[in-house]
Amino acid sequence: MSGETTITIIGNLTGDPELNYTQSGLAVASFTIASSPRVYNKQVEQWQDGEPLFMRCSAWRDLGDHVTESLTKGTRVIASGRLRQRTYETSDGDRRTVVEMTVDEIGPSLRFATAKPQKAARSAHNGHGGAPADPWASSTPASDEPPF
């Protein structure tokens, strides 16, 4: 959507993603990404960590399912999404404002690890409106002719 603040963050998951469901049955995964800037200090000739950023994130629907199935605490990830600001009132009556990220895309960083992606089966609530199954997804083709 236009006018929204989008960011990309690279960091490590601080815990296993937690999958919950809304009252209407939508899946949502909640997790935190910790990102620490590193700078080289020439005076002591070594790398030093800066102040860490802890970004609360949510991933909805199939993406939420995939996140909880694929990612675990400590996994280095690259996530892209939209920033959301919300204000709430604590039980003491204090008003608090938080900034959170609604994740649109996320995956493991391959800088220090390897991954073997596996195509997920589509579900009814993935937002594709019941699109037909992928004809290229099967390992054995029904015929030698392409499906178009």
VOKE-438403 format. One record per residue (C-alpha): residue in one letter; y, z, x. Coordinates in steps of 0.2 Angstrom, whole numbers, plus 5000, padded with zeros to 4 digits. Layout:
N
AYZX ...
This chain:
148
M500050005000 S501749975006 G502850115011 E501450225017 T501350305034 T499850245043 I499150305059 T497650295071 I497050445079 I495750465093 G494850635095 N493350745092 L492650815076 T492851005076 G491451025064 D490150935054 P490950835040 E490750925023 L490250815008 N490950874991 Y491050794974 T492550784962 Q492250834943 S492150644939 G490750624952 L491750544967 A491150584984 V492350654997 A492050705015 S493150835023 F493350855042 T494550895056 I494950785071 A495650875086 S496650765098 S497250825115 P498450725125 R498050715144 V499350695157 Y499150675176 N500150815185 K500650745202 Q501150915209 V499350985207 E498550815208 Q497450845193 W497350795174 Q497950935162 D497750945143 G499250955132 E499451045116 P498050985104 L498350915087 F497150965073 M497250835059 R496350875042 C495550715035 S494650665020 A493550505017 W493150454999 R491750364990 D490450275001 L491450305017 G491350495014 D489450475012 H489350375028 V490450495038 T489250645033 E487750545037 S488350475054 L489550595062 T489350775068 K490350905077 G490950855094 T490850665091 R492250565098 V492950455084 I494350335081 A495050345063 S496350245054 G497150295038 R498750355028 L499650515030 R499850625015 Q501050775013 R500750905000 T501451074995 Y500551214988 E500751404984 T499751544992 S499051684982 D500551794990 G501751664982 D502251584998 R502551394998 R501651295011 T501651115016 V500251025025 V500050845032 E498350775030 M497550605033 T496650495020 V495450395031 D495250215028 E494150165043 I493250275055 G491950255068 P491250335084 S492150295100 L491050195112 R492050245128 F490850385133 A489350345120 T488350215112 A488050175094 K486850065084 P487650025068 Q486550005053 K487149915037 A487250035022 A486549985005 R487949964992 S488150084978 A488850074961 H490450164965 N490950074981 G492449984973 H491649814973 G491349804955 G489449764956 A489549624968 P487949534971 A486749594985 D487149525003 P485949375005 W485949385024 A485449575024 S483549545022 S482649525038 T481549375031 P482449245022 A481849185005 S482049005011 D482748905026 E484248845015 P485848945016 P486349035000 F487848924996 
